């Protein structure tokens, strides 16, 4: 194996480790959010992303990026959340073609109830992942990575 092959393998190993950590955390979050507040991880992610916006709204394409979903999957998710009265769509005043998505009062209340569940599950998942030798270095690096400005 040459130097270039070694570099590719190092990157591939890093990616596999990151994917394993993501799966480990997501499974813990999914179980607890579904059980305690009847939300999926991606539903929580959308509600959380909306709540973090000034004015509490986002365009659909911004929401798709924030949730790592395709535009069509984002539309289906927004439809489901709108049916549950957790968010609503609003026409953009400046551009009638633009549609914003906003949290409703019900969405805010559910997100407030979901945050402690999410945070506890995330903490538990990170503690559990730290006990897995392959995942521990990545978990330990997270505070340094998240302290960097975006």
N, CA and C atoms as an extended XYZ file, in Angstrom:
450
Properties=species:S:1:pos:R:3:atomname:S:1:resname:S:1:resid:I:1 pbc="F F F"
N         0.851       -1.176        0.000 N   UNK     1
C         0.000        0.000        0.000 CA  UNK     1
C         0.891        1.231        0.000 C   UNK     1
N         0.643        2.163       -0.908 N   UNK     2
C         1.434        3.379       -0.999 CA  UNK     2
C         0.938        4.443       -0.045 C   UNK     2
N         1.648        5.573       -0.045 N   UNK     3
C         1.287        6.673        0.851 CA  UNK     3
C        -0.122        7.168        0.537 C   UNK     3
N        -0.443        7.313       -0.745 N   UNK     4
C        -1.777        7.784       -1.120 CA  UNK     4
C        -2.847        6.814       -0.633 C   UNK     4
N        -2.578        5.505       -0.768 N   UNK     5
C        -3.532        4.502       -0.301 CA  UNK     5
C        -3.706        4.582        1.209 C   UNK     5
N        -2.612        4.813        1.935 N   UNK     6
C        -2.684        4.947        3.392 CA  UNK     6
C        -3.555        6.143        3.788 C   UNK     6
N        -3.401        7.259        3.080 N   UNK     7
C        -4.187        8.452        3.391 CA  UNK     7
C        -5.675        8.200        3.145 C   UNK     7
N        -5.967        7.500        2.071 N   UNK     8
C        -7.364        7.171        1.776 CA  UNK     8
C        -7.932        6.277        2.873 C   UNK     8
N        -7.168        5.310        3.307 N   UNK     9
C        -7.637        4.398        4.356 CA  UNK     9
C        -7.828        5.133        5.680 C   UNK     9
N        -6.931        6.067        6.001 N   UNK    10
C        -7.087        6.850        7.227 CA  UNK    10
C        -8.384        7.662        7.168 C   UNK    10
N        -8.640        8.303        6.044 N   UNK    11
C        -9.880        9.074        5.898 CA  UNK    11
C       -11.103        8.160        5.964 C   UNK    11
N       -11.015        7.024        5.318 N   UNK    12
C       -12.138        6.082        5.329 CA  UNK    12
C       -12.400        5.577        6.745 C   UNK    12
N       -11.336        5.277        7.468 N   UNK    13
C       -11.491        4.822        8.857 CA  UNK    13
C       -12.127        5.939        9.703 C   UNK    13
N       -11.675        7.168        9.496 N   UNK    14
C       -12.247        8.299       10.229 CA  UNK    14
C       -13.726        8.455        9.940 C   UNK    14
N       -14.083        8.321        8.663 N   UNK    15
C       -15.490        8.433        8.278 CA  UNK    15
C       -16.318        7.314        8.904 C   UNK    15
N       -15.797        6.093        8.880 N   UNK    16
C       -16.538        4.973        9.474 CA  UNK    16
C       -16.729        5.187       10.978 C   UNK    16
N       -15.719        5.719       11.640 N   UNK    17
C       -15.816        5.981       13.074 CA  UNK    17
C       -16.853        7.067       13.348 C   UNK    17
N       -16.829        8.117       12.543 N   UNK    18
C       -17.807        9.193       12.694 CA  UNK    18
C       -19.225        8.663       12.457 C   UNK    18
N       -19.395        7.850       11.426 N   UNK    19
C       -20.709        7.272       11.134 CA  UNK    19
C       -21.176        6.367       12.277 C   UNK    19
N       -20.248        5.611       12.854 N   UNK    20
C       -20.607        4.730       13.974 CA  UNK    20
C       -21.044        5.555       15.182 C   UNK    20
N       -20.330        6.644       15.469 N   UNK    21
C       -20.704        7.497       16.593 CA  UNK    21
C       -22.070        8.140       16.334 C   UNK    21
N       -22.279        8.616       15.127 N   UNK    22
C       -23.568        9.207       14.771 CA  UNK    22
C       -24.705        8.197       14.974 C   UNK    22
N       -24.521        6.985       14.486 N   UNK    23
C       -25.539        5.948       14.635 CA  UNK    23
C       -25.807        5.614       16.091 C   UNK    23
N       -24.747        5.549       16.875 N   UNK    24
C       -24.864        5.248       18.306 CA  UNK    24
C       -25.703        6.327       18.999 C   UNK    24
N       -25.376        7.585       18.733 N   UNK    25
C       -26.091        8.697       19.362 CA  UNK    25
C       -27.529        8.770       18.857 C   UNK    25
N       -27.700        8.649       17.543 N   UNK    26
C       -29.032        8.768       16.968 CA  UNK    26
C       -29.991        7.698       17.504 C   UNK    26
N       -29.510        6.493       17.692 N   UNK    27
C       -30.365        5.421       18.211 CA  UNK    27
C       -30.861        5.752       19.624 C   UNK    27
N       -29.984        6.283       20.449 N   UNK    28
C       -30.361        6.660       21.819 CA  UNK    28
C       -31.381        7.799       21.799 C   UNK    28
N       -31.114        8.826       20.984 N   UNK    29
C       -32.025        9.960       20.879 CA  UNK    29
C       -33.391        9.527       20.346 C   UNK    29
N       -33.369        8.713       19.296 N   UNK    30
C       -34.615        8.266       18.660 CA  UNK    30
C       -35.496        7.522       19.668 C   UNK    30
N       -34.895        6.618       20.414 N   UNK    31
C       -35.661        5.825       21.376 CA  UNK    31
C       -36.298        6.723       22.438 C   UNK    31
N       -35.513        7.598       23.032 N   UNK    32
C       -36.033        8.415       24.128 CA  UNK    32
C       -37.028        9.475       23.650 C   UNK    32
N       -36.734       10.139       22.544 N   UNK    33
C       -37.661       11.152       22.034 CA  UNK    33
C       -38.993       10.530       21.630 C   UNK    33
N       -38.943        9.378       20.959 N   UNK    34
C       -40.190        8.704       20.577 CA  UNK    34
C       -40.979        8.286       21.802 C   UNK    34
N       -40.307        7.706       22.768 N   UNK    35
C       -40.985        7.196       23.961 CA  UNK    35
C       -41.587        8.325       24.804 C   UNK    35
N       -40.826        9.409       25.008 N   UNK    36
C       -41.242       10.422       25.977 CA  UNK    36
C       -42.058       11.572       25.395 C   UNK    36
N       -41.804       11.945       24.144 N   UNK    37
C       -42.511       13.110       23.584 CA  UNK    37
C       -43.055       12.863       22.174 C   UNK    37
N       -43.007       11.634       21.717 N   UNK    38
C       -43.542       11.252       20.405 CA  UNK    38
C       -42.973       12.096       19.261 C   UNK    38
N       -41.657       12.293       19.289 N   UNK    39
C       -40.932       12.971       18.215 CA  UNK    39
C       -39.822       12.072       17.716 C   UNK    39
N       -39.547       12.146       16.424 N   UNK    40
C       -38.358       11.489       15.893 CA  UNK    40
C       -37.178       12.461       16.022 C   UNK    40
N       -35.993       11.964       15.810 N   UNK    41
C       -34.806       12.824       15.881 CA  UNK    41
C       -34.894       13.934       14.842 C   UNK    41
N       -35.296       13.611       13.630 N   UNK    42
C       -35.352       14.631       12.585 CA  UNK    42
C       -36.464       15.646       12.867 C   UNK    42
N       -37.565       15.218       13.458 N   UNK    43
C       -38.613       16.160       13.842 CA  UNK    43
C       -38.086       17.116       14.918 C   UNK    43
N       -37.386       16.569       15.903 N   UNK    44
C       -36.787       17.405       16.936 CA  UNK    44
C       -35.805       18.393       16.306 C   UNK    44
N       -34.990       17.917       15.376 N   UNK    45
C       -33.999       18.762       14.719 CA  UNK    45
C       -34.661       19.937       14.014 C   UNK    45
N       -35.765       19.687       13.342 N   UNK    46
C       -36.491       20.753       12.644 CA  UNK    46
C       -37.060       21.757       13.641 C   UNK    46
N       -37.715       21.283       14.680 N   UNK    47
C       -38.280       22.196       15.677 CA  UNK    47
C       -37.186       23.022       16.341 C   UNK    47
N       -36.080       22.367       16.671 N   UNK    48
C       -34.958       23.058       17.302 CA  UNK    48
C       -34.353       24.098       16.356 C   UNK    48
N       -34.168       23.746       15.091 N   UNK    49
C       -33.604       24.684       14.116 CA  UNK    49
C       -34.505       25.909       13.970 C   UNK    49
N       -35.809       25.695       13.921 N   UNK    50
C       -36.741       26.814       13.800 CA  UNK    50
C       -36.693       27.712       15.038 C   UNK    50
N       -36.602       27.114       16.203 N   UNK    51
C       -36.590       27.890       17.442 CA  UNK    51
C       -35.327       28.734       17.570 C   UNK    51
N       -34.253       28.332       16.916 N   UNK    52
C       -32.984       29.061       17.016 CA  UNK    52
C       -32.877       30.227       16.031 C   UNK    52
N       -33.884       30.417       15.206 N   UNK    53
C       -33.859       31.479       14.202 CA  UNK    53
C       -34.413       32.784       14.765 C   UNK    53
N       -33.843       33.889       14.340 N   UNK    54
C       -34.442       35.183       14.664 CA  UNK    54
C       -35.786       35.239       13.967 C   UNK    54
N       -36.805       35.539       14.698 N   UNK    55
C       -38.139       35.570       14.122 CA  UNK    55
C       -38.757       34.188       14.011 C   UNK    55
N       -38.026       33.146       14.338 N   UNK    56
C       -38.512       31.764       14.382 CA  UNK    56
C       -39.073       31.263       13.065 C   UNK    56
N       -38.450       31.641       11.963 N   UNK    57
C       -38.885       31.066       10.699 CA  UNK    57
C       -37.686       30.813        9.785 C   UNK    57
N       -37.893       29.895        8.854 N   UNK    58
C       -36.860       29.542        7.880 CA  UNK    58
C       -37.548       29.233        6.557 C   UNK    58
N       -36.825       29.465        5.474 N   UNK    59
C       -37.299       29.010        4.171 CA  UNK    59
C       -37.155       27.494        4.120 C   UNK    59
N       -37.925       26.874        3.261 N   UNK    60
C       -37.911       25.409        3.159 CA  UNK    60
C       -36.521       24.876        2.816 C   UNK    60
N       -35.796       25.543        1.899 N   UNK    61
C       -34.467       25.046        1.539 CA  UNK    61
C       -33.488       25.166        2.706 C   UNK    61
N       -33.640       26.185        3.546 N   UNK    62
C       -32.803       26.298        4.745 CA  UNK    62
C       -33.119       25.160        5.711 C   UNK    62
N       -34.382       24.863        5.841 N   UNK    63
C       -34.816       23.780        6.716 CA  UNK    63
C       -34.298       22.436        6.216 C   UNK    63
N       -34.286       22.243        4.904 N   UNK    64
C       -33.755       21.010        4.320 CA  UNK    64
C       -32.275       20.865        4.669 C   UNK    64
N       -31.516       21.945        4.564 N   UNK    65
C       -30.092       21.884        4.922 CA  UNK    65
C       -29.906       21.610        6.408 C   UNK    65
N       -30.687       22.273        7.237 N   UNK    66
C       -30.558       22.112        8.691 CA  UNK    66
C       -30.896       20.703        9.140 C   UNK    66
N       -31.799       20.050        8.420 N   UNK    67
C       -32.226       18.711        8.808 CA  UNK    67
C       -31.552       17.610        8.009 C   UNK    67
N       -30.700       17.992        7.060 N   UNK    68
C       -29.979       17.032        6.202 CA  UNK    68
C       -30.951       16.132        5.439 C   UNK    68
N       -32.029       16.741        4.942 N   UNK    69
C       -33.022       16.009        4.166 CA  UNK    69
C       -33.094       16.572        2.753 C   UNK    69
N       -33.599       15.775        1.851 N   UNK    70
C       -33.848       16.249        0.497 CA  UNK    70
C       -35.024       17.220        0.532 C   UNK    70
N       -35.177       18.051       -0.495 N   UNK    71
C       -36.329       18.956       -0.517 CA  UNK    71
C       -37.671       18.226       -0.416 C   UNK    71
N       -37.810       17.102       -1.109 N   UNK    72
C       -39.094       16.389       -1.046 CA  UNK    72
C       -39.324       15.773        0.331 C   UNK    72
N       -38.292       15.234        0.948 N   UNK    73
C       -38.437       14.679        2.295 CA  UNK    73
C       -38.751       15.784        3.302 C   UNK    73
N       -38.168       16.959        3.101 N   UNK    74
C       -38.452       18.099        3.975 CA  UNK    74
C       -39.914       18.508        3.849 C   UNK    74
N       -40.423       18.543        2.626 N   UNK    75
C       -41.829       18.890        2.415 CA  UNK    75
C       -42.745       17.894        3.113 C   UNK    75
N       -42.449       16.604        2.989 N   UNK    76
C       -43.280       15.588        3.653 CA  UNK    76
C       -43.219       15.757        5.177 C   UNK    76
N       -42.026       16.014        5.703 N   UNK    77
C       -41.874       16.205        7.142 CA  UNK    77
C       -42.639       17.446        7.607 C   UNK    77
N       -42.504       18.536        6.885 N   UNK    78
C       -43.222       19.760        7.241 CA  UNK    78
C       -44.727       19.513        7.188 C   UNK    78
N       -45.198       18.778        6.198 N   UNK    79
C       -46.626       18.440        6.130 CA  UNK    79
C       -47.074       17.705        7.390 C   UNK    79
N       -46.284       16.708        7.818 N   UNK    80
C       -46.644       15.947        9.028 CA  UNK    80
C       -46.643       16.835       10.265 C   UNK    80
N       -45.636       17.690       10.394 N   UNK    81
C       -45.558       18.559       11.564 CA  UNK    81
C       -46.655       19.621       11.544 C   UNK    81
N       -47.027       20.056       10.352 N   UNK    82
C       -48.113       21.024       10.227 CA  UNK    82
C       -49.446       20.373       10.608 C   UNK    82
N       -49.654       19.122       10.199 N   UNK    83
C       -50.874       18.393       10.576 CA  UNK    83
C       -50.987       18.243       12.089 C   UNK    83
N       -49.840       18.162       12.763 N   UNK    84
C       -49.822       18.043       14.228 CA  UNK    84
C       -49.866       19.414       14.911 C   UNK    84
N       -49.995       20.491       14.124 N   UNK    85
C       -50.038       21.871       14.626 CA  UNK    85
C       -48.754       22.254       15.368 C   UNK    85
N       -47.627       21.731       14.923 N   UNK    86
C       -46.347       22.068       15.534 CA  UNK    86
C       -45.631       23.178       14.776 C   UNK    86
N       -45.980       23.342       13.519 N   UNK    87
C       -45.444       24.447       12.735 CA  UNK    87
C       -46.458       24.855       11.686 C   UNK    87
N       -46.172       25.981       11.082 N   UNK    88
C       -47.054       26.513       10.046 CA  UNK    88
C       -46.209       27.120        8.943 C   UNK    88
N       -46.810       27.237        7.773 N   UNK    89
C       -46.132       27.881        6.646 CA  UNK    89
C       -46.716       29.271        6.441 C   UNK    89
N       -45.835       30.209        6.117 N   UNK    90
C       -46.228       31.594        5.927 CA  UNK    90
C       -45.598       32.090        4.630 C   UNK    90
N       -46.380       32.808        3.810 N   UNK    91
C       -45.826       33.389        2.587 CA  UNK    91
C       -44.876       34.531        2.943 C   UNK    91
N       -43.770       34.600        2.237 N   UNK    92
C       -42.792       35.666        2.418 CA  UNK    92
C       -43.387       36.969        1.906 C   UNK    92
N       -43.340       38.017        2.702 N   UNK    93
C       -43.914       39.305        2.307 CA  UNK    93
C       -43.141       39.929        1.144 C   UNK    93
N       -41.835       39.699        1.081 N   UNK    94
C       -40.989       40.298        0.037 CA  UNK    94
C       -41.025       39.527       -1.272 C   UNK    94
N       -41.238       38.229       -1.186 N   UNK    95
C       -41.185       37.377       -2.370 CA  UNK    95
C       -42.332       36.373       -2.265 C   UNK    95
N       -43.409       36.608       -2.982 N   UNK    96
C       -44.603       35.782       -2.860 CA  UNK    96
C       -44.352       34.316       -3.211 C   UNK    96
N       -43.244       34.035       -3.892 N   UNK    97
C       -42.922       32.638       -4.194 CA  UNK    97
C       -42.295       31.952       -2.985 C   UNK    97
N       -41.733       32.744       -2.077 N   UNK    98
C       -41.046       32.185       -0.919 CA  UNK    98
C       -42.014       31.773        0.177 C   UNK    98
N       -41.707       30.662        0.788 N   UNK    99
C       -42.529       30.173        1.898 CA  UNK    99
C       -41.627       29.978        3.111 C   UNK    99
N       -42.049       30.551        4.213 N   UNK   100
C       -41.349       30.365        5.474 CA  UNK   100
C       -42.061       29.304        6.296 C   UNK   100
N       -41.311       28.666        7.146 N   UNK   101
C       -41.872       27.714        8.093 CA  UNK   101
C       -41.611       28.263        9.486 C   UNK   101
N       -42.629       28.287       10.310 N   UNK   102
C       -42.530       28.838       11.665 CA  UNK   102
C       -43.089       27.857       12.681 C   UNK   102
N       -42.549       27.913       13.880 N   UNK   103
C       -43.109       27.132       14.982 CA  UNK   103
C       -44.423       27.746       15.436 C   UNK   103
N       -45.345       26.902       15.821 N   UNK   104
C       -46.586       27.361       16.458 CA  UNK   104
C       -46.359       27.351       17.970 C   UNK   104
N       -47.335       27.848       18.703 N   UNK   105
C       -47.251       27.800       20.173 CA  UNK   105
C       -47.149       26.341       20.638 C   UNK   105
N       -47.889       25.444       19.989 N   UNK   106
C       -47.810       24.016       20.330 CA  UNK   106
C       -46.424       23.463       20.050 C   UNK   106
N       -45.831       23.906       18.956 N   UNK   107
C       -44.477       23.471       18.621 CA  UNK   107
C       -43.470       23.922       19.661 C   UNK   107
N       -43.615       25.152       20.131 N   UNK   108
C       -42.724       25.657       21.184 CA  UNK   108
C       -42.890       24.843       22.470 C   UNK   108
N       -44.132       24.561       22.831 N   UNK   109
C       -44.375       23.794       24.065 CA  UNK   109
C       -43.784       22.390       23.967 C   UNK   109
N       -43.987       21.732       22.822 N   UNK   110
C       -43.444       20.384       22.657 CA  UNK   110
C       -41.922       20.413       22.654 C   UNK   110
N       -41.342       21.392       21.992 N   UNK   111
C       -39.879       21.505       21.987 CA  UNK   111
C       -39.352       21.739       23.406 C   UNK   111
N       -40.030       22.576       24.174 N   UNK   112
C       -39.620       22.803       25.565 CA  UNK   112
C       -39.658       21.508       26.370 C   UNK   112
N       -40.655       20.667       26.115 N   UNK   113
C       -40.743       19.377       26.804 CA  UNK   113
C       -39.700       18.397       26.291 C   UNK   113
N       -39.350       18.516       25.007 N   UNK   114
C       -38.421       17.568       24.391 CA  UNK   114
C       -36.959       17.875       24.709 C   UNK   114
N       -36.625       19.125       24.942 N   UNK   115
C       -35.203       19.488       25.145 CA  UNK   115
C       -34.546       18.707       26.271 C   UNK   115
N       -35.145       18.625       27.461 N   UNK   116
C       -34.471       17.861       28.521 CA  UNK   116
C       -34.336       16.378       28.182 C   UNK   116
N       -35.307       15.828       27.473 N   UNK   117
C       -35.233       14.423       27.048 CA  UNK   117
C       -34.057       14.264       26.083 C   UNK   117
N       -33.982       15.158       25.105 N   UNK   118
C       -32.893       15.135       24.124 CA  UNK   118
C       -31.537       15.268       24.819 C   UNK   118
N       -31.419       16.262       25.707 N   UNK   119
C       -30.139       16.533       26.346 CA  UNK   119
C       -29.685       15.367       27.219 C   UNK   119
N       -30.615       14.766       27.949 N   UNK   120
C       -30.265       13.612       28.791 CA  UNK   120
C       -29.850       12.420       27.936 C   UNK   120
N       -30.576       12.174       26.856 N   UNK   121
C       -30.234       11.055       25.964 CA  UNK   121
C       -28.889       11.287       25.300 C   UNK   121
N       -28.633       12.525       24.883 N   UNK   122
C       -27.347       12.841       24.262 CA  UNK   122
C       -26.202       12.629       25.246 C   UNK   122
N       -26.377       13.093       26.455 N   UNK   123
C       -25.342       12.915       27.478 CA  UNK   123
C       -25.088       11.432       27.747 C   UNK   123
N       -26.157       10.669       27.884 N   UNK   124
C       -26.038        9.234       28.121 CA  UNK   124
C       -25.373        8.531       26.934 C   UNK   124
N       -25.741        8.931       25.719 N   UNK   125
C       -25.147        8.319       24.523 CA  UNK   125
C       -23.658        8.634       24.434 C   UNK   125
N       -23.281        9.867       24.726 N   UNK   126
C       -21.857       10.227       24.679 CA  UNK   126
C       -21.067        9.485       25.753 C   UNK   126
N       -21.648        9.347       26.941 N   UNK   127
C       -20.978        8.576       27.994 CA  UNK   127
C       -20.808        7.119       27.568 C   UNK   127
N       -21.860        6.561       26.965 N   UNK   128
C       -21.767        5.179       26.490 CA  UNK   128
C       -20.755        5.026       25.372 C   UNK   128
N       -20.735        5.970       24.451 N   UNK   129
C       -19.778        5.916       23.336 CA  UNK   129
C       -18.345        6.069       23.828 C   UNK   129
N       -18.156        6.844       24.886 N   UNK   130
C       -16.814        7.031       25.447 CA  UNK   130
C       -16.255        5.706       25.978 C   UNK   130
N       -17.147        4.782       26.332 N   UNK   131
C       -16.725        3.479       26.838 CA  UNK   131
C       -16.353        2.511       25.714 C   UNK   131
N       -16.615        2.894       24.463 N   UNK   132
C       -16.255        2.062       23.306 CA  UNK   132
C       -14.899        2.542       22.809 C   UNK   132
N       -13.863        1.696       22.884 N   UNK   133
C       -12.508        2.162       22.559 CA  UNK   133
C       -12.376        2.851       21.203 C   UNK   133
N       -13.089        2.378       20.188 N   UNK   134
C       -12.971        2.984       18.857 CA  UNK   134
C       -13.617        4.371       18.794 C   UNK   134
N       -14.615        4.606       19.640 N   UNK   135
C       -15.350        5.860       19.598 CA  UNK   135
C       -14.835        6.894       20.599 C   UNK   135
N       -14.171        6.447       21.649 N   UNK   136
C       -13.733        7.338       22.727 CA  UNK   136
C       -12.900        8.522       22.236 C   UNK   136
N       -11.916        8.338       21.348 N   UNK   137
C       -11.135        9.511       20.916 CA  UNK   137
C       -11.980       10.586       20.228 C   UNK   137
N       -12.957       10.153       19.454 N   UNK   138
C       -13.825       11.117       18.779 CA  UNK   138
C       -14.719       11.835       19.786 C   UNK   138
N       -15.276       11.108       20.727 N   UNK   139
C       -16.109       11.726       21.768 CA  UNK   139
C       -15.284       12.733       22.560 C   UNK   139
N       -14.046       12.349       22.894 N   UNK   140
C       -13.185       13.249       23.662 CA  UNK   140
C       -12.796       14.495       22.872 C   UNK   140
N       -12.776       14.403       21.547 N   UNK   141
C       -12.417       15.548       20.709 CA  UNK   141
C       -13.579       16.510       20.506 C   UNK   141
N       -14.800       16.091       20.772 N   UNK   142
C       -15.967       16.933       20.503 CA  UNK   142
C       -15.927       18.302       21.187 C   UNK   142
N       -15.552       18.402       22.459 N   UNK   143
C       -15.537       19.751       23.068 CA  UNK   143
C       -14.604       20.709       22.336 C   UNK   143
N       -13.471       20.239       21.897 N   UNK   144
C       -12.543       21.092       21.166 CA  UNK   144
C       -13.106       21.472       19.801 C   UNK   144
N       -13.726       20.521       19.133 N   UNK   145
C       -14.297       20.799       17.812 CA  UNK   145
C       -15.445       21.774       17.871 C   UNK   145
N       -16.285       21.665       18.880 N   UNK   146
C       -17.454       22.535       18.973 CA  UNK   146
C       -17.096       23.904       19.530 C   UNK   146
N       -15.915       24.057       20.111 N   UNK   147
C       -15.491       25.354       20.627 CA  UNK   147
C       -14.963       26.255       19.519 C   UNK   147
N       -14.681       25.679       18.351 N   UNK   148
C       -14.161       26.456       17.225 CA  UNK   148
C       -15.268       27.295       16.613 C   UNK   148
N       -14.953       28.533       16.237 N   UNK   149
C       -16.001       29.330       15.557 CA  UNK   149
C       -16.339       28.717       14.203 C   UNK   149
N       -17.601       28.845       13.831 N   UNK   150
C       -18.060       28.248       12.555 CA  UNK   150
C       -17.507       28.998       11.372 C   UNK   150
